[in-house]
Amino acid sequence: MTRDEWIEAFARELGVEPPTLEEAEKLLALAGTAAHSSERTAAPLACWIAGVAGASIEDFLAAAERVNAG
């Protein structure tokens, strides 16, 4: 199973739409920022926080950059 197939199946199980290609790239950018600025385990946790925060992708990417600058 490919990454995209797994994500589509996971989203279907949860009753939500999977991320678009653009959204997926931005989520991966967030994960990369978190992983390279801290411990690697920060990446999935940052994505979870972004999801429960209900913020836009642009907002959570900006927040990650502010954390890095701070």
Long-range contacts (C-beta under 8 A, 24 or more apart in sequence): 23-57, 26-57, 26-61, 27-57, 29-61, 30-57, 30-60, 30-61, 30-64, 33-61, 33-64, 33-65, 33-68, 34-64, 37-64, 37-67, 37-68
